[in-house]
Amino acid sequence: MQRKKAVIGIIIFAIVTILSFFLLQNVFQLGEGVSVITALLLGGIIEFLYQKKG
């Protein structure tokens, strides 16, 4: 069961990070560095909240 939760957490992190990056880069026209850092932070926060919830 832990393995399944870990895999789902990784997938959530990846999807949120990629989508956040594209949104920040294309919609909000932020610089690449800021977009990468913010997307990683958002992905980490969402994945942490998922792990904490379960």
Order of alpha helices (4+ residues) and beta strands (2+ residues): alpha-alpha
